[in-house]
Amino acid sequence: MKKNTLSLSAVSKTALGVLGQLIKAARLERSMSQIELAERVGVSRHTIMAIEKSDPRVAIGAVLESAAVLGVPLLAEDTAGLNKLAGTVACLATLLPARSKRKTALNDDF
């Protein structure tokens, strides 16, 4: 069986690395074992290990929940900031078209 290979940009790899290290540091700072975090998140210890090693194949929900359990800020410093950002994005979404369609053929022959 062939494994799915995910091709990531350098920016994505760096972001995954930083997030994995932030989660690991926060867990260690709280003297929490990988097993304890796994139980709180509802995943296996191997999933926590993969998150901390920045494995891009881990489900994003597991990564975000790990960060939330440990108090690692993702898009905002706190819940109020995150709610404000969610409201801003919702307002922006109302201004955007429902679908994206190309009306004319692009000529990218420079």
N, C-alpha and C positions, 0 to 999 in steps of 0.2 A: 504494500500500500504506500503510495506516495504522500509525503508530508506536504501540507500547504506551506508555501514559503511566502512570507510577508516582506515586501520590499519597503523599507523605511528610509525617509530622508534623514540627513544628519541632524536636522532640527528635532525631528520626532524622536530619534534615538537619544539625543541629549535630554530632552524633556522627560522621557521614560526613565532615564538614569537618575535624574534629579528627583523625580517623584518617588522612585523606589528607595532611594537613599533617605529621603525625608520620612517616609513611612517607617523604615527600619530604625532611624535615629529616634523618632517619636516613641516607637515601641520600646526600645532599650531605655530611653529616658524615664519611661513609666514602669520600668522593671517588669515588663510583660513578656511572657514567652510567646513563641510562634504558635504554640498550641492554644494558649489563652486567646490570642487575637483571632485565630481561626474559628474558635468556638463562638466568639462574639459576632464575627462576620457571617458565620454559617458556611464556611468552606473548609477544605482540608489544610493541614499544615503544609503540604506540598504546594498548594496554591499561594500561601503566604510566602513561602520560600521563592516561588517564581515571581511574585510581585516585587520582593526585595531585590531580586536579581534583574529586574526590569525586562522580564519576558513579555514581548508584545502580544503573545497568544492568550494571555489571561483576560478574562471577560472584564470589560471596563466597569461594570457594576461592582465587581469584587474589589477592584482597585479603589474606586470612589468610596465604597463603604468602609474599607480599611482606613482610608484617610479620614473619613468622618468620625469613626470610632476613636481614632487617636487625636483628633482635633487638628489635623493638618489642613491649613487653608488651601483651597483650590482656586476658585474664581473670585473669592472675596475673603476678607479677614474674619467675618462673622456672619451669622444667619441674617441679620438685618441688611448687611451689604449684599448678600447673595439674593435676598428677596427684591432689593432695589434693582439689582442687575437683571433679574428675571422680568421685572416689570418693564424695564427699558427695552429689553429684547422683544417682549410681547408687543410693545408699541411699535417698534421698528418693523416687526413682522406684518403688522396691519398695513404698512406702507408699501410692502413688496408685493409683486404679482404672485398669484397663487401657483402659477406654473412658469417655467422658463422655456421659451421656444425661440429658435433662431428664425428671424424673419427674412434675413437676406444671407446669401452665401458670402462667407468671408474670403477675402482675397489676401492671403498672407504671403504672397510671392513678392518679396522685397527685392 
